[in-house]
Amino acid sequence: MRRAAIVLALLAAGLPAGAGQSRDLFAVHYDMLLADYCALVDERVIAGYRAEAAAAIAQDHLDEAQQRSERARAAIAFEAEWGNRGLGGSRPWCRHEGSEGAGRLAAAAP
């Protein structure tokens, strides 16, 4: 179970995309869920989320059903990781992964 959480965290971290390539919608949405949970959402994070989500949708040619599926997968992965953190585990999660995710989103703001 712990290994699955590590794999999900690596996927959700959105390893740097190649030149001219955006991250997938799963990673973008996971970052937004975590930033929101950690109270790190501001105007730049929202603008970056919108820009990255639009780029991922266009890059992968996702229809509405595929978009819902990717967002649902991200929500399920977020909930699983949240449950895996235990009492007090959210503090380091927000301090590290949460701030990194919010930073990635803010950096993508137009």
Buried (B, 14 or more C-beta within 10 A) or exposed (E): EEEEBEEBBEBBBBEEBEEEEBBBBBBBBBBBBBBBBBEBBBEBBBBBBBBBBEBBBEBEEBEEEEBEBBBEBBBEBBEEBBEBBEEEEBEEBBEEBBBBBBBBBBEBBE
